[in-house]
Amino acid sequence: MLRKYVVEFGLPEDAYIAFRYVAREYVREEVEMLRELAEGVMRNIG
């Protein structure tokens, strides 16, 4: 699973760093994709 979503796992970190310097709006699809990723991770480790 980690290899499949390696790019997505970096998105929250990138968003945090960018947020500190540049305001950015996120579209619904981006948020839903990250939520689904987090839920999938929790299912696999929980």
N, C-alpha and C positions, 0 to 999 in steps of 0.2 A: 504494500500500500504506500509506503514512503516513497518508493521510486516513481510510482504512478503520479503522485501529487507533489513532487519536489518543488515545482514552481509555486504552487498554491501555498505551501507551507511558508514560503518566504514573504508572501504578500502582507500578512499582519505586521511583520517587522518593518518592511518597506513603508507601509502606511504610517506607522508610528513615527519613523524618522522624518518622512516627508511632512507629516502634520505639524511637526515642530517648526518647520521653516516655510511651508507653502500651504495655504488653505486649499482644500480639494473636496469636491463633492463626489460621493460614491453613488453609482446607480444601483437600483434594486437587484439586478442580476449578479453584480459582484458580491453583494452582501449575502444573497441566498446561496451562492456557490461556496463561500467561506463557511456559512452555517452548516451546509450539507457536509462539507469536509470535516468540520469539527465533530458533527454527530457521528460520522463514519468512524473517526478515530476513537471516539468514546465507546462505540459499540465493540470495536476490536480490542480495546484494552480494558474495558469495564466488564 
